[in-house]
Amino acid sequence: MTIEITRTGKDSLFIDTPVMPAAGTFGYGDAYRNIVRVEKLGAVITNPVTYQPWHPANGTRVIPLDAGVLVHTGLPNPGISKVLSQYRTMWSRMPVPVIMHIVATTPDQVARCASRIEAEEVVTGIELGLNDDTGSQSAQDFVKAVLRNTQKPLMVRLPMQDAYELAEPVAQAGAGALVVTAPPRGTARDPYSGRLVPGRVYGPLIRPIALRMVGHLARRVDIPIIGAGGIHSPQDARDFIEAGARAVQIDSVTWIEPKMLEIIARDLGGLTVTRASDALADEWYLGMGESTLARRRESMRAEDD
């Protein structure tokens, strides 16, 4: 199965499985690599990268919520030059495409990032993350700044609060696909310091909102949409595909249960997760496949003989 996840053209991006980790959840492809079989994924989206180094946010960075978590990191990264020098060799051995997520800081810095990425064979595509409150014209300027400096396929991750407003202008500016959506921003009280902390909200509660957006935008724009937001199971992912997404990105469940990323990828990739009809609940586990069931049946037949 091969899936085209960007607009059709000479620089289209094809993947074998419609499942990827969302930016910020899988490191630079190195996180969880001893737990998740990367070759089962469609692609790897890197942590957010900026042209200049960014330092971590001060104070509390993670606050548990009733139905999720609020994360405030400041998007720390060593800058694109350091990221490329540090991970170039590892990416060259990746069994799936590597897509670098770059943060929309200024059009000039975004253009410089795109120019650096264009020269890197180990990076297959770019995901541009637009900030909240980005206007339509600014969004188009960012997209055009990237496309003027690279021929690589471009995906644009839309902020949740502005997704409806930005989708069509971003598509018209030449984006190859839309990622719908980035985690929304929120504020929560830090139980230790007592201070209100802003950040991005992750969790299953985001899913119905993102799912509705995917369904609406899939009918409004003529480029592929990649669904994201609170996907925690194979059925969640299939809901996004049914709503019109070409592929999905998995976020917070990766922190809780990293193996679920691979389970979702295997499920959407066509591998069946089954259990024997006479199995007890504690005999079944996620990821149990047909080969396991077949071995069990063969063993039972041998005992009968």
N, C-alpha and C positions, 0 to 999 in steps of 0.2 A: 504494500500500500504506500503510495507516494502522494503527498498532499502539498498543493501550492498555497502558501500562506501569505503571499503578497500579490499585488496586481500583476496580471500577465504582461510579460515583456522579456527582453533579453537578459535582464538581471533579476528574474523572479527567484524567490527562495522556496525550495522544496524540502520537506522533511518527511521522514518515514512514519512517524507517530505524532498525533496531534496534541502532544502534552509536553509542557516545558515548565521549569521552575520560574517563578516570578522574580524580577530583579530585587536583590536584597535578601533573598532567602536561601541562596545556594552558593554564597561566596563568589569566587571567580571560577567556579567549576571544581574547586578543591574541597569544599565542605561536603561532608557525608559521602565522600567517594569510596569509603570502605564499607558503606552501608547500602548505598543505592547503586545499582548497575546502570551507569550512565548511558550505555549503548541502547538501553530500552527507551530512552527519552527521545523526543523529536529534536531538541536543541537545548543548549544551555544559555541562559540569559545571565550576564554578569551582574555583580553589584554595581550600583550607580558610580559613574566615573566623571570627574570634572577635569578641566584643562590644568588648573593649578591644584595643589594639595588642599584638602579640606580636613579640619581637625574635628574630633568628636564633640558632641554637645556636652555642656557641663551639667552636672546634677543627675537626677534620676532619669533613666533611659527606658525603663519598662515598668508599666503599671497594669496589674491584672484588673480586668473588668468583669462584670457579671456574665457577659457572653462574648468574651474575647480578650484582647489585650491592646493597650495603647503603647506605641513605640516612638521614642524620641531620640534619634541617634545623631542627627546633624549630617548624615551621609558621609562619614569619614572615609577618605581614600587618599592615596599618596600622589594623585595626579596621573594623567594618562601616560606620560613618559615612563614613570616608575612601574605602572601596572603592566605596560607592554613588555618592558625589559624583564620583569619578574615572572610573567606567566606565558610569554611567547612560546617557550619550549614545551610546556605542559599542554597548551592549546594545540600545538602541532600534532600531538598524539591523541587528541580527543576523537572518539569514534562518531561524534555528532557535531553539527555546526555550532560555532560559538558566536553569539550575538552580543555586542557590547552595548550596555545601557549608558547613555550619556545624559547628563543633567542640563536642562535648558537654562543656562546662566545668562549669557549675552550672545547675540548672534555671532560676534567675532570669535568668542571662545568656542562656541559650538562648531563654527567653520574650521577652526584650527584642529579640533578633535577629529572632525570628519576627514580632514586632510591626512592626519596621522594614520587613521584607520584604513584609509584607501590604500596605503602602502603596505598593509599587513595582510599577507595571504592567509594567516591563521584565523583572522576574524572574517566571518562570512557576511554579517549584516550589522545594522545599527538599530537600536531602539532609543528613541528620543523621549525623555520624560518631561512633559510640560508641567510647570508649576501651577498651583491654584491661582485664580485671578488673572491668568494669561488671557489677554484679549484676542479677538479673532485675527486682527492684523498682525499682532506680535507673533501669534502662533504660525501664521503663514511665513513671516520673516524667518523664524527659526527653521522651518522645514526647508525653505529655499536656500538658506545658508548651508544646510547640510548637503542638499542635492547639488549645489554648485561645486562641491569639493569631493564628491565621491560618486562612483557608479554602483556602489553596493546597495542592496535593498534596504529600505527604511521603514521601520514600524514606529508609530507614534503612540505613546501611552497618554491617554487623556485623563485629566483630573475629574473626579466624579462630579463635583458641583458644576462643572462647565462642559460636561461631555456633549450634551445636546447642542450647545452653542458652537462648539469648536469642531465637531465631526465633519461637517460639510466643508468649511473653509480649509481644514487640514487636508482633506481628500483632494480638493481642487488645487491645492498648492503642490501636489505631486506625491504625497505619502503613499507608500505601498500597502500599508495595512494600519488598522487602528486597534490598539489594545484598550479594551473597555472593561474595567477602569482601574485607575490607581486607587489605593486605599484612601478613604476620605479622612480629612483632618478632624480632630476632636480635642477636647480638653478634659482632664480628670485630675482629681486631687491625689497627690502622693501621700499614702498613709503614714509614711515615716517623717517626711519634712513638713507635711501639712500644706504644702504649696500646690497651686494649680499648675499643671504641666501640659503644654500643648504637644500634639504628636499625631501620628497616623493610627487609625483604628483598624484592627484586623480581627477576623472571626467569622463564624457562620452567619451571623446576623446581617452581614454585608451582602450575602449571596442573593436574596430576593430582589434587592435594589439593582445590583449589577445585572442580574438575569433579565430584568425588565428593560434595562437600557440596551442590552445586546439585542433583544427582540425588536425594539423600536428602530435602532440605528441600522440593523441589518436590512431594513426595508427602505432606508433613506439614502444610504451611500452605496456606491458601486464598487467598493474595494473590500477585500476580506477583513473580517473582524475577529479578533482573538479575545475570548472571554476570560475575565479574571475577577476574583473577589469572593473569598469565603468558600471555595471549593474544597470539600473535605472527604469526598468519597467518589467512587466511579460513577454512581448515579448522578451526583451533583454535576460532574463533568459532562455526562451525557445530556443533562438538561440544557446546558449551554450550547452544545452542538445542535440540539433540536431547535433551540431558539434562533439559530442562525450563525453561530460562531464557527469559523473554519478550524480553530484549534483553541486550546485553553492554557492558562498559566496557573500554577498551583502556588499558594503563598503560605499562610500561617500553619497549615497542617504539617508542613515539612519540619517546622520547629518542634512539633509535638510528637509526631510519628514519621520520621524521615522515610521509612520504607513505603508509606502510603503513596508517595510520589511515584515510585516504581509500580505499585499495584494499579494505580489509575492509568499509568502509561501502558501497562500490559493489557488492561481491560479495553481501553480505547484502541489499542493496537491490534485487537482481534483475538487475543488469547482469552480463553474462557475460564472463569473462576467457578468451580463447581464443588459440590460435596455429595457424597453418596446419600441416597434417599434414606438409608437406615442409620446414618451416622448421628451420634449424639452431638449436642452443641459444642461440648468441649473437645470433640474429635475434629472439628472443622476450624480452619483458620484462614484469614485473608491471604490470598496468593496461592492457595491450594489449587493446582491445575489439573488438566485432564491426564497428564502423564502420571501424577500421583494416584489418581482414581483408577487408572488403568492397571497400575501395579497392584493396587489393593484387590481389584476384581480377579486378576490372575492368581493372586495368592489364595483367594477364597475358593476359586475353582480347583486349585491344586489340592487344597484340604479336602474338598468334596470327593476328589478322585481317590 
